[in-house]
Amino acid sequence: MDLRILTYNIRRGGKGREEALSAVIRACQADVVVLQEATDPEVVARLAAGTGMEQWGSRQGQSLGFLSRRKVQGFGWHKPRISRHAFLEIELAGSEARIFGVHLSAVHAAWTEHRRTEELRALLRGIARHQHGFHLLTGDFNTLAPGELLDFRKLPGRLRALVWLSGGKVRWRTIQIILDGGYVDAYRSLHLDGPGFTFPTWGPHARLDYLFLPLRYTPQLRSCEIISVPGSADASDHLPLLSVVTLPLRPTEVAGTLDRQSDSDEDESVARMQP
């Protein structure tokens, strides 16, 4: 069974752009959409209605939310103390598959890249008990992959100043940590030479949005594409990333959900779902 999964940063809550965002999402024909900067449950509810997604999840003030036309068995937010944004875990019904939504800290500077590495390590520790099961990491990682370059001249003036204050260069390490952890970069594995830029929509020059899956499940990756349709630039400052994966036919060993030990705050389960 194939799953079409979309990751989409809807920019500052998306309020007032619901129609444009819905049009982009409908064009992608996704089964599950992982949203970033989806801080307003009312907006997420309108997106669900506008896209025909029967189930959705949102939490006031939290960046991560989701829409789904596939039945979702459970979902929840988990916030390591080091992280700016809580991670979102989605468990699909009738499958062992788990989806982990990610939104790492923004701003391209040396100290924020260090923070992203710590946020990412906290996530990987949290899902270590699930390493034997089929799972995906997807979202806005706000960083570059190894070997990729960012033209700092294209950044707004205030962000160029932050790069200068941090030494004039950034050592991009976050994505390498994921790769060293046994994951494959879905887009790069299928597009060795394509830039894959997802940001900003009016002049893409940075690849910030990703999907990762465990290396052993690479044969189940069918496609991974940057989606640009009419109206994309009006909808958000990010282009969505659409991946197609084949879910396992039979459950493999499932070792549990996020480890809520030392890295997670308590009371992380407030959520909304529409049947």
C-alpha positions as CSV (number, residue, x, y, z in Angstrom):
1,M,0.0,0.0,0.0
2,D,1.5,3.3,-1.1
3,L,1.3,6.4,1.1
4,R,1.5,9.9,-0.3
5,I,3.0,12.1,2.4
6,L,3.4,15.9,2.1
7,T,5.4,18.2,4.4
8,Y,4.4,21.9,4.1
9,N,5.4,25.0,6.1
10,I,2.4,27.2,5.8
11,R,4.1,30.4,7.1
12,R,3.1,32.2,10.3
13,G,-0.1,30.2,11.0
14,G,-1.5,30.5,7.5
15,K,-4.4,32.8,8.6
16,G,-6.0,34.6,5.6
17,R,-4.4,32.2,3.1
18,E,-6.5,29.1,3.8
19,E,-7.9,29.1,0.2
20,A,-4.5,29.4,-1.4
21,L,-3.0,26.8,0.9
22,S,-5.9,24.4,0.3
23,A,-5.5,24.7,-3.4
24,V,-1.8,23.7,-3.2
25,I,-2.5,20.8,-0.9
26,R,-5.3,19.5,-3.2
27,A,-3.0,19.6,-6.2
28,C,-0.6,17.3,-4.3
29,Q,-3.3,14.6,-3.7
30,A,-1.6,13.7,-0.5
31,D,-2.8,11.1,2.0
32,V,-1.1,12.7,5.0
33,V,0.1,16.3,5.3
34,V,2.5,17.3,8.0
35,L,2.3,21.1,8.6
36,Q,4.8,23.5,10.2
37,E,4.0,26.9,11.6
38,A,0.4,25.6,11.9
39,T,-0.1,27.4,15.2
40,D,-3.9,28.1,15.0
41,P,-6.2,25.1,15.2
42,E,-9.0,27.1,13.5
43,V,-6.9,27.5,10.5
44,V,-6.0,23.8,10.4
45,A,-9.7,23.0,10.7
46,R,-10.4,25.2,7.7
47,L,-7.6,23.5,5.7
48,A,-9.0,20.1,6.6
49,A,-12.4,21.2,5.3
50,G,-10.9,22.8,2.2
51,T,-8.9,19.7,1.3
52,G,-11.4,17.0,2.2
53,M,-9.2,15.6,4.9
54,E,-11.4,13.8,7.4
55,Q,-8.9,13.8,10.3
56,W,-6.7,16.6,11.5
57,G,-4.6,17.4,14.6
58,S,-3.5,20.8,16.0
59,R,-2.5,22.4,19.2
60,Q,-2.7,26.1,20.0
61,G,0.7,27.7,19.7
62,Q,2.5,24.5,18.5
63,S,4.1,24.6,15.1
64,L,3.4,21.0,14.1
65,G,0.0,19.9,12.9
66,F,-1.4,17.4,10.4
67,L,-4.2,16.6,8.0
68,S,-5.1,13.1,6.9
69,R,-7.4,11.2,4.6
70,R,-6.0,7.9,6.0
71,K,-7.4,6.8,9.4
72,V,-5.1,7.9,12.2
73,Q,-4.9,5.7,15.3
74,G,-3.2,8.2,17.5
75,F,-1.0,11.3,17.6
76,G,0.8,13.5,20.1
77,W,3.3,16.2,20.7
78,H,6.6,15.6,22.5
79,K,8.9,18.5,23.5
80,P,12.5,17.8,24.6
81,R,13.6,20.6,26.9
82,I,16.3,21.7,24.4
83,S,13.8,22.1,21.5
84,R,12.0,25.3,20.4
85,H,9.2,23.3,18.8
86,A,7.6,20.1,20.0
87,F,7.9,17.1,17.6
88,L,4.7,15.5,16.4
89,E,4.2,11.7,16.3
90,I,1.4,10.3,14.1
91,E,0.4,6.6,14.1
92,L,-1.6,5.4,11.2
93,A,-4.3,2.8,11.8
94,G,-3.8,-0.7,10.4
95,S,-0.1,-0.2,10.0
96,E,3.0,-0.2,12.1
97,A,4.1,3.0,10.3
98,R,4.9,6.1,12.4
99,I,5.4,9.6,11.1
100,F,7.5,12.1,13.1
101,G,6.9,15.7,12.1
102,V,9.9,18.0,12.6
103,H,10.4,21.7,12.8
104,L,13.9,22.7,13.9
105,S,15.0,26.2,15.0
106,A,15.3,28.8,12.3
107,V,18.0,31.4,11.4
108,H,21.2,30.5,9.6
109,A,24.0,31.1,12.0
110,A,26.7,29.0,13.7
111,W,24.9,29.1,17.1
112,T,21.5,28.1,15.7
113,E,23.0,25.3,13.8
114,H,24.5,24.0,17.0
115,R,21.0,24.2,18.6
116,R,19.5,22.3,15.7
117,T,22.1,19.5,16.2
118,E,21.0,19.3,19.8
119,E,17.3,19.3,18.9
120,L,17.9,16.6,16.4
121,R,19.9,14.4,18.8
122,A,17.1,14.7,21.3
123,L,14.6,13.5,18.7
124,L,16.8,10.6,17.7
125,R,17.2,9.6,21.4
126,G,13.4,9.8,21.8
127,I,12.6,7.5,19.0
128,A,15.5,5.1,19.6
129,R,13.1,2.4,20.9
130,H,11.2,2.5,17.5
131,Q,14.3,1.9,15.3
132,H,13.1,-1.6,14.3
133,G,9.8,-0.3,13.0
134,F,8.9,1.5,9.8
135,H,9.0,5.3,10.4
136,L,9.6,8.6,8.6
137,L,11.0,11.9,9.7
138,T,9.7,14.8,7.8
139,G,9.4,18.6,8.0
140,D,11.3,21.9,8.0
141,F,14.8,21.2,9.2
142,N,16.0,24.8,8.6
143,T,19.4,23.6,7.6
144,L,21.4,22.4,4.6
145,A,22.6,19.0,3.7
146,P,26.3,18.1,3.4
147,G,27.9,19.6,0.3
148,E,25.0,22.0,-0.4
149,L,25.7,25.8,-0.4
150,L,23.7,28.8,0.7
151,D,24.2,32.1,-1.0
152,F,24.2,34.4,2.0
153,R,23.9,37.4,-0.3
154,K,20.3,36.4,-0.9
155,L,19.4,36.5,2.8
156,P,17.6,39.6,4.2
157,G,20.0,42.1,5.7
158,R,19.3,41.2,9.4
159,L,20.1,37.5,8.7
160,R,23.3,38.4,6.8
161,A,24.3,40.3,9.9
162,L,23.8,37.2,12.1
163,V,26.0,35.1,9.8
164,W,28.7,37.8,10.0
165,L,28.4,37.9,13.8
166,S,28.8,34.1,13.9
167,G,32.1,34.2,12.0
168,G,31.0,34.6,8.4
169,K,30.3,30.9,7.8
170,V,28.2,28.1,9.1
171,R,29.3,24.5,9.5
172,W,26.2,22.5,8.5
173,R,26.2,19.4,10.7
174,T,22.5,18.6,11.5
175,I,21.7,16.5,8.4
176,Q,25.0,14.6,8.6
177,I,23.9,13.5,12.1
178,I,20.7,12.1,10.6
179,L,22.6,10.3,7.9
180,D,25.1,8.9,10.4
181,G,22.1,7.6,12.4
182,G,21.2,5.2,9.6
183,Y,18.7,7.3,7.6
184,V,18.5,8.2,3.9
185,D,17.7,11.6,2.5
186,A,14.7,10.8,0.3
187,Y,15.0,13.6,-2.2
188,R,18.8,13.4,-2.6
189,S,18.7,9.6,-3.0
190,L,16.5,10.1,-6.1
191,H,17.9,13.4,-7.4
192,L,21.7,13.3,-7.2
193,D,22.1,16.6,-9.1
194,G,18.8,18.5,-8.7
195,P,19.0,21.4,-6.3
196,G,15.7,20.6,-4.6
197,F,15.2,24.2,-3.4
198,T,12.1,24.7,-1.2
199,F,12.6,28.2,0.1
200,P,11.6,30.9,-0.6
201,T,8.8,30.4,-3.1
202,W,9.5,33.7,-4.9
203,G,13.2,32.8,-5.6
204,P,14.1,29.4,-4.3
205,H,17.7,29.1,-3.3
206,A,17.8,26.8,-0.2
207,R,16.7,23.2,0.5
208,L,15.2,23.3,4.0
209,D,12.4,20.7,3.8
210,Y,13.2,17.0,3.9
211,L,11.9,13.4,4.4
212,F,14.1,10.8,5.9
213,L,13.5,7.0,6.3
214,P,15.7,4.2,7.7
215,L,18.3,3.1,5.2
216,R,16.9,-0.5,5.2
217,Y,13.6,0.8,3.9
218,T,15.1,2.7,1.0
219,P,13.6,0.2,-1.6
220,Q,10.1,1.3,-0.4
221,L,10.7,4.9,-1.4
222,R,8.9,5.4,-4.7
223,S,9.3,9.2,-5.3
224,C,10.1,12.5,-3.6
225,E,9.4,15.7,-5.4
226,I,9.3,19.5,-4.8
227,I,5.8,20.7,-5.8
228,S,5.4,24.1,-7.4
229,V,1.9,24.8,-8.8
230,P,0.2,28.1,-9.7
231,G,-0.5,30.0,-6.5
232,S,2.4,28.5,-4.5
233,A,4.1,31.8,-3.9
234,D,0.8,33.3,-2.7
235,A,0.2,30.4,-0.3
236,S,3.5,30.3,1.6
237,D,7.2,31.1,1.6
238,H,8.0,27.3,1.4
239,L,7.3,24.9,-1.4
240,P,5.8,21.6,-0.2
241,L,7.7,18.3,-0.5
242,L,5.7,15.3,-1.7
243,S,7.0,11.7,-1.1
244,V,5.5,8.4,-2.0
245,V,6.5,5.3,0.1
246,T,5.2,1.8,0.2
247,L,4.1,0.8,3.6
248,P,5.2,-2.6,4.9
249,L,2.8,-5.5,4.0
250,R,3.2,-7.2,7.3
251,P,4.1,-5.6,10.7
252,T,7.7,-5.9,11.8
253,E,8.8,-5.5,15.3
254,V,7.4,-2.4,16.9
255,A,9.3,-1.3,19.9
256,G,7.1,1.5,21.2
257,T,6.5,5.2,20.9
258,L,8.6,8.1,21.8
259,D,10.8,7.6,24.8
260,R,9.4,10.1,27.3
261,Q,12.3,9.8,29.7
262,S,14.7,12.7,30.5
263,D,14.4,14.7,27.3
264,S,10.6,15.2,27.3
265,D,8.4,17.6,29.3
266,E,5.2,16.3,30.9
267,D,1.7,17.1,29.8
268,E,2.3,16.8,26.0
269,S,-0.9,15.2,25.0
270,V,-3.4,18.0,24.4
271,A,-4.7,17.6,20.9
272,R,-7.7,17.8,18.5
273,M,-9.0,15.2,16.1
274,Q,-12.0,15.3,13.9
275,P,-13.5,11.8,13.1
